[in-house]
Amino acid sequence: MIYLETEQLKCVSAVAKCGSFTEASYYLSRSQSSISKNILKLEAELGIKIFSRTTRSITLTDAGRELLPLIDEMLSVSSKIEAAARSYSIPAGHHLTVGTIYLGSHNHIESVVAEYSIKHPSVEIEFLESTTSALIPALLAKTVDVAFVSSMYLIHQEVNFQTDPRFISHTVLKDPYYLVTSHGHPLAAKAKIDYSDLKDQVFITTDKKMQVYHDAVFKVLHDHGISPKVALQCSSVRSVLKMVAENAGVAILSSLAIDANDKLAIIPFYTPLIRDTQIIMLNRPKIPVYIQSFYDYLSRNIKMQPPL
């Protein structure tokens, strides 16, 4: 029987990707001699050569090229096994503070959080609803352990927290923004809407605490030559929808936040704004096991939802 050690597989994968023992040693924080010994040991175990070595280069053999995808697949599975096992080895008595934006009534993130809570009764979870602009400093101050926050951008122009080295992040939802009007509104009959169609419209928005939303919506309107007239600012999305249903104005809202009813018309944009919701945690040398466990579980188990 062949025994494959994870360390050996990591060394093969690193050398193949880096193209040299020197670069692989930096990547893995191992000595070159340790990497070489692990690869030689694996080659002896398998009875094949994985790499062809010369004084100037190292390349994969035909056997190595065939094995590399399988090795990477094994490493991926190994990583998932470690994460799953870690999530069940949390000592009792931990308090986890989870900050979240308003996710909308149709999201299933909260269901996955409930699943985690049932499986990990030793972790007490406190849920705090706030805004992205408030949750980021709270995360940096460590008063929040994990947060669901959002970026907003036009489709095909992705910019999110994955580019910020202060955080570790994973996208859990992407939902488009729609125009919402009353059924009696002149725009309600349109199959799709362009931003230029919104000239001279009266808008209903959430309050300015939702800075990411305001910045994105007002920027795209200004980019299309529209200076929006805001008739009402509401403290909740539910209030916005109520005012729209009463024909007090139109709104631009996330598909997941809209509770459809026979008083509302929901119209897609040709080029929609996208709300990219991510789970993020602080990037630090030693992440507490209960925080890492929650992050790993949510990242693995939340499935991307189709738009409305």
NUDRENFI-90755 format. One record per residue (C-alpha): residue in three letters; residue number from 1; x, y, z. Coordinates in steps of 0.25 Angstrom, whole numbers, plus 2048, in hexadecimal, padded with zeros to 3 digits. Example, Ala and Ser with C-alpha at 12.3 -4.5 7.8 and 13.67 -1.06 7.14 Angstrom:
2
{ALA; 1; {831; 7EE; 81F}};
{SER; 2; {837; 7FC; 81D}};
// end
This chain:
308
{MET; 1; {800; 800; 800}};
{ILE; 2; {805; 80E; 7FC}};
{TYR; 3; {805; 818; 808}};
{LEU; 4; {804; 827; 803}};
{GLU; 5; {808; 832; 80D}};
{THR; 6; {801; 83F; 80C}};
{GLU; 7; {80F; 846; 80E}};
{GLN; 8; {815; 83E; 802}};
{LEU; 9; {809; 843; 7F9}};
{LYS; 10; {80A; 851; 7FD}};
{CYS; 11; {819; 851; 7F9}};
{VAL; 12; {816; 84B; 7EC}};
{SER; 13; {80A; 855; 7E9}};
{ALA; 14; {813; 861; 7EE}};
{VAL; 15; {81F; 85E; 7E5}};
{ALA; 16; {816; 85B; 7D9}};
{LYS; 17; {80F; 869; 7DB}};
{CYS; 18; {81C; 871; 7DF}};
{GLY; 19; {825; 86A; 7D4}};
{SER; 20; {831; 869; 7DE}};
{PHE; 21; {835; 864; 7EB}};
{THR; 22; {839; 871; 7F0}};
{GLU; 23; {82C; 878; 7ED}};
{ALA; 24; {824; 86C; 7F3}};
{SER; 25; {82D; 86D; 800}};
{TYR; 26; {828; 87C; 801}};
{TYR; 27; {81A; 878; 7FE}};
{LEU; 28; {819; 86D; 808}};
{SER; 29; {823; 872; 813}};
{ARG; 30; {82B; 866; 812}};
{SER; 31; {83A; 863; 80F}};
{GLN; 32; {83D; 85F; 800}};
{SER; 33; {843; 852; 806}};
{SER; 34; {836; 84E; 80D}};
{ILE; 35; {82E; 850; 801}};
{SER; 36; {838; 848; 7F8}};
{LYS; 37; {838; 83D; 803}};
{ASN; 38; {828; 83C; 803}};
{ILE; 39; {827; 83C; 7F4}};
{LEU; 40; {832; 831; 7F3}};
{LYS; 41; {82B; 829; 7FD}};
{LEU; 42; {81E; 82A; 7F6}};
{GLU; 43; {824; 826; 7E8}};
{ALA; 44; {82A; 81A; 7EF}};
{GLU; 45; {81D; 816; 7F5}};
{LEU; 46; {816; 817; 7E8}};
{GLY; 47; {821; 811; 7E0}};
{ILE; 48; {821; 81D; 7D5}};
{LYS; 49; {828; 82A; 7D3}};
{ILE; 50; {81F; 836; 7D5}};
{PHE; 51; {829; 840; 7D1}};
{SER; 52; {834; 841; 7C6}};
{ARG; 53; {840; 848; 7CC}};
{THR; 54; {84C; 84F; 7C6}};
{THR; 55; {856; 859; 7CB}};
{ARG; 56; {84E; 864; 7C5}};
{SER; 57; {840; 860; 7C6}};
{ILE; 58; {835; 857; 7CC}};
{THR; 59; {829; 852; 7C4}};
{LEU; 60; {81E; 848; 7C6}};
{THR; 61; {81F; 83B; 7BF}};
{ASP; 62; {813; 835; 7B7}};
{ALA; 63; {80F; 82D; 7C4}};
{GLY; 64; {811; 83A; 7CC}};
{ARG; 65; {808; 842; 7C3}};
{GLU; 66; {7FD; 837; 7C4}};
{LEU; 67; {7FE; 836; 7D3}};
{LEU; 68; {7FF; 845; 7D6}};
{PRO; 69; {7F0; 848; 7D5}};
{LEU; 70; {7ED; 83C; 7DE}};
{ILE; 71; {7F7; 841; 7E8}};
{ASP; 72; {7F0; 84E; 7E9}};
{GLU; 73; {7E3; 848; 7EA}};
{MET; 74; {7E8; 840; 7F6}};
{LEU; 75; {7EE; 84C; 7FC}};
{SER; 76; {7E0; 853; 7FB}};
{VAL; 77; {7D9; 848; 801}};
{SER; 78; {7E3; 847; 80C}};
{SER; 79; {7E1; 856; 80F}};
{LYS; 80; {7D2; 854; 810}};
{ILE; 81; {7D3; 848; 819}};
{GLU; 82; {7DC; 850; 822}};
{ALA; 83; {7D2; 85C; 822}};
{ALA; 84; {7C7; 853; 825}};
{ALA; 85; {7CE; 84C; 830}};
{ARG; 86; {7D3; 859; 836}};
{SER; 87; {7C4; 85E; 837}};
{TYR; 88; {7C0; 852; 840}};
{SER; 89; {7CC; 854; 84A}};
{ILE; 90; {7C8; 861; 850}};
{PRO; 91; {7C8; 862; 85F}};
{ALA; 92; {7BC; 867; 866}};
{GLY; 93; {7BA; 875; 86B}};
{HIS; 94; {7BD; 87D; 85F}};
{HIS; 95; {7B5; 88A; 85B}};
{LEU; 96; {7B4; 88D; 84C}};
{THR; 97; {7B0; 89B; 848}};
{VAL; 98; {7AB; 89B; 839}};
{GLY; 99; {7A8; 8A8; 833}};
{THR; 100; {79F; 8A9; 827}};
{ILE; 101; {799; 8B2; 81D}};
{TYR; 102; {78A; 8B1; 81A}};
{LEU; 103; {78A; 8A4; 811}};
{GLY; 104; {77B; 8A5; 80C}};
{SER; 105; {770; 89C; 810}};
{HIS; 106; {773; 891; 805}};
{ASN; 107; {781; 88E; 808}};
{HIS; 108; {786; 881; 80E}};
{ILE; 109; {792; 885; 815}};
{GLU; 110; {78B; 885; 822}};
{SER; 111; {786; 877; 820}};
{VAL; 112; {795; 873; 81F}};
{VAL; 113; {798; 87B; 82C}};
{ALA; 114; {78D; 873; 833}};
{GLU; 115; {793; 866; 82E}};
{TYR; 116; {7A0; 86A; 833}};
{SER; 117; {79A; 86E; 841}};
{ILE; 118; {793; 860; 842}};
{LYS; 119; {7A0; 858; 83F}};
{HIS; 120; {7A9; 861; 848}};
{PRO; 121; {7A1; 863; 855}};
{SER; 122; {7AE; 867; 85C}};
{VAL; 123; {7AE; 874; 854}};
{GLU; 124; {7A5; 87F; 858}};
{ILE; 125; {7A2; 888; 84C}};
{GLU; 126; {79E; 896; 84D}};
{PHE; 127; {798; 89C; 840}};
{LEU; 128; {799; 8AB; 83E}};
{GLU; 129; {792; 8B2; 832}};
{SER; 130; {799; 8BF; 82D}};
{THR; 131; {79F; 8C5; 821}};
{THR; 132; {7AC; 8C2; 819}};
{SER; 133; {7B2; 8CF; 81D}};
{ALA; 134; {7B0; 8CD; 82C}};
{LEU; 135; {7B4; 8BE; 82C}};
{ILE; 136; {7C2; 8C0; 825}};
{PRO; 137; {7C7; 8C8; 831}};
{ALA; 138; {7C1; 8BF; 83B}};
{LEU; 139; {7C8; 8B3; 834}};
{LEU; 140; {7D5; 8BB; 835}};
{ALA; 141; {7D3; 8BE; 844}};
{LYS; 142; {7CF; 8AF; 846}};
{THR; 143; {7C2; 8B2; 84C}};
{VAL; 144; {7BC; 8AA; 841}};
{ASP; 145; {7C2; 89D; 83E}};
{VAL; 146; {7BC; 89A; 830}};
{ALA; 147; {7B4; 8A2; 827}};
{PHE; 148; {7AB; 8A2; 81B}};
{VAL; 149; {7AE; 8AE; 813}};
{SER; 150; {7AB; 8B3; 805}};
{SER; 151; {7B2; 8BA; 7F9}};
{MET; 152; {7AA; 8BF; 7ED}};
{TYR; 153; {7AE; 8C1; 7DF}};
{LEU; 154; {7A9; 8C0; 7D1}};
{ILE; 155; {7A8; 8B2; 7CB}};
{HIS; 156; {7B6; 8AE; 7C5}};
{GLN; 157; {7BD; 8B8; 7CE}};
{GLU; 158; {7C0; 8B0; 7DA}};
{VAL; 159; {7C7; 8B7; 7E6}};
{ASN; 160; {7C6; 8B1; 7F4}};
{PHE; 161; {7CD; 8AE; 801}};
{GLN; 162; {7D5; 8A3; 7FB}};
{THR; 163; {7DF; 8AD; 7F7}};
{ASP; 164; {7E0; 8B3; 805}};
{PRO; 165; {7EC; 8AC; 80C}};
{ARG; 166; {7E6; 8B0; 81A}};
{PHE; 167; {7DB; 8A5; 818}};
{ILE; 168; {7D9; 897; 814}};
{SER; 169; {7CC; 897; 80C}};
{HIS; 170; {7C3; 88E; 804}};
{THR; 171; {7B7; 892; 7FB}};
{VAL; 172; {7AA; 88B; 800}};
{LEU; 173; {79F; 893; 7F8}};
{LYS; 174; {79E; 89B; 7EB}};
{ASP; 175; {791; 8A1; 7E8}};
{PRO; 176; {78D; 8AC; 7DE}};
{TYR; 177; {786; 8B9; 7E1}};
{TYR; 178; {778; 8BB; 7DA}};
{LEU; 179; {770; 8C7; 7D8}};
{VAL; 180; {763; 8C6; 7E1}};
{THR; 181; {757; 8CE; 7DD}};
{SER; 182; {748; 8CE; 7E0}};
{HIS; 183; {740; 8C6; 7D6}};
{GLY; 184; {739; 8D3; 7D2}};
{HIS; 185; {747; 8DA; 7CF}};
{PRO; 186; {74A; 8DE; 7C0}};
{LEU; 187; {757; 8D5; 7C1}};
{ALA; 188; {750; 8C9; 7C6}};
{ALA; 189; {74C; 8C4; 7B8}};
{LYS; 190; {75B; 8C3; 7B4}};
{ALA; 191; {762; 8B5; 7B2}};
{LYS; 192; {76F; 8BB; 7B6}};
{ILE; 193; {774; 8C9; 7BA}};
{ASP; 194; {780; 8D2; 7B7}};
{TYR; 195; {785; 8DC; 7C0}};
{SER; 196; {782; 8E7; 7B6}};
{ASP; 197; {774; 8E3; 7B8}};
{LEU; 198; {774; 8E8; 7C6}};
{LYS; 199; {776; 8F7; 7C3}};
{ASP; 200; {76C; 900; 7CA}};
{GLN; 201; {768; 8F4; 7D3}};
{VAL; 202; {766; 8F6; 7E2}};
{PHE; 203; {76D; 8EC; 7EB}};
{ILE; 204; {76B; 8E6; 7F8}};
{THR; 205; {777; 8E0; 7FF}};
{THR; 206; {77C; 8DA; 80C}};
{ASP; 207; {783; 8E4; 815}};
{LYS; 208; {791; 8E9; 813}};
{LYS; 209; {797; 8DF; 81E}};
{MET; 210; {797; 8D5; 812}};
{GLN; 211; {7A3; 8DC; 80C}};
{VAL; 212; {7A7; 8D1; 802}};
{TYR; 213; {799; 8D1; 7FC}};
{HIS; 214; {798; 8E0; 7FB}};
{ASP; 215; {7A6; 8E1; 7F5}};
{ALA; 216; {7A4; 8D7; 7EB}};
{VAL; 217; {795; 8DB; 7E7}};
{PHE; 218; {798; 8EA; 7E6}};
{LYS; 219; {7A5; 8E8; 7DF}};
{VAL; 220; {79E; 8DF; 7D4}};
{LEU; 221; {793; 8EA; 7D3}};
{HIS; 222; {79D; 8F5; 7D2}};
{ASP; 223; {7A5; 8EE; 7C8}};
{HIS; 224; {799; 8EE; 7BF}};
{GLY; 225; {797; 8FC; 7C1}};
{ILE; 226; {78C; 8FB; 7CB}};
{SER; 227; {78B; 904; 7D8}};
{PRO; 228; {781; 8FC; 7E0}};
{LYS; 229; {776; 902; 7E7}};
{VAL; 230; {774; 8FB; 7F4}};
{ALA; 231; {766; 8FD; 7FA}};
{LEU; 232; {767; 8F3; 806}};
{GLN; 233; {772; 8EC; 80E}};
{CYS; 234; {76D; 8E1; 816}};
{SER; 235; {774; 8D9; 821}};
{SER; 236; {770; 8CC; 81C}};
{VAL; 237; {76F; 8C5; 80E}};
{ARG; 238; {761; 8C1; 812}};
{SER; 239; {75D; 8CF; 814}};
{VAL; 240; {763; 8D2; 806}};
{LEU; 241; {75A; 8C8; 800}};
{LYS; 242; {74E; 8CD; 807}};
{MET; 243; {750; 8DB; 801}};
{VAL; 244; {753; 8D6; 7F3}};
{ALA; 245; {746; 8CE; 7F4}};
{GLU; 246; {73F; 8DB; 7F7}};
{ASN; 247; {745; 8E1; 7EB}};
{ALA; 248; {74D; 8EB; 7F2}};
{GLY; 249; {759; 8E8; 7E9}};
{VAL; 250; {762; 8DD; 7E4}};
{ALA; 251; {76D; 8D6; 7EB}};
{ILE; 252; {77A; 8CE; 7E7}};
{LEU; 253; {77B; 8C1; 7EF}};
{SER; 254; {781; 8B4; 7F1}};
{SER; 255; {77A; 8A8; 7EB}};
{LEU; 256; {77B; 8A1; 7F9}};
{ALA; 257; {775; 8AD; 800}};
{ILE; 258; {768; 8AE; 7F8}};
{ASP; 259; {75C; 8A8; 7FD}};
{ALA; 260; {754; 8A7; 7F0}};
{ASN; 261; {745; 8AA; 7F1}};
{ASP; 262; {73A; 8AE; 7E7}};
{LYS; 263; {73C; 8BD; 7EA}};
{LEU; 264; {74B; 8BC; 7E5}};
{ALA; 265; {751; 8BB; 7D8}};
{ILE; 266; {760; 8B6; 7D8}};
{ILE; 267; {768; 8B9; 7CB}};
{PRO; 268; {776; 8B5; 7C8}};
{PHE; 269; {781; 8BE; 7C3}};
{TYR; 270; {788; 8BB; 7B6}};
{THR; 271; {795; 8BD; 7BE}};
{PRO; 272; {792; 8BB; 7CD}};
{LEU; 273; {799; 8BF; 7D9}};
{ILE; 274; {79E; 8B2; 7E0}};
{ARG; 275; {79E; 8B1; 7F0}};
{ASP; 276; {7AA; 8A8; 7F3}};
{THR; 277; {7A8; 8A3; 801}};
{GLN; 278; {7B4; 89C; 807}};
{ILE; 279; {7B7; 896; 815}};
{ILE; 280; {7C4; 89C; 81A}};
{MET; 281; {7CD; 89B; 826}};
{LEU; 282; {7DA; 8A2; 82A}};
{ASN; 283; {7E6; 89D; 824}};
{ARG; 284; {7F0; 89A; 830}};
{PRO; 285; {7FB; 890; 833}};
{LYS; 286; {7F2; 888; 83D}};
{ILE; 287; {7E4; 887; 83A}};
{PRO; 288; {7DC; 881; 846}};
{VAL; 289; {7D7; 873; 842}};
{TYR; 290; {7C8; 877; 845}};
{ILE; 291; {7C9; 883; 83B}};
{GLN; 292; {7D0; 87A; 831}};
{SER; 293; {7C6; 86F; 833}};
{PHE; 294; {7BA; 878; 830}};
{TYR; 295; {7C0; 87F; 824}};
{ASP; 296; {7C4; 871; 81E}};
{TYR; 297; {7B6; 86C; 820}};
{LEU; 298; {7AF; 877; 81A}};
{SER; 299; {7B8; 878; 80E}};
{ARG; 300; {7B6; 869; 80B}};
{ASN; 301; {7A8; 868; 80D}};
{ILE; 302; {7A1; 875; 808}};
{LYS; 303; {79D; 873; 7F9}};
{MET; 304; {79C; 87E; 7F0}};
{GLN; 305; {78E; 882; 7ED}};
{PRO; 306; {788; 885; 7DF}};
{PRO; 307; {782; 893; 7DD}};
{LEU; 308; {774; 896; 7E0}};
// end
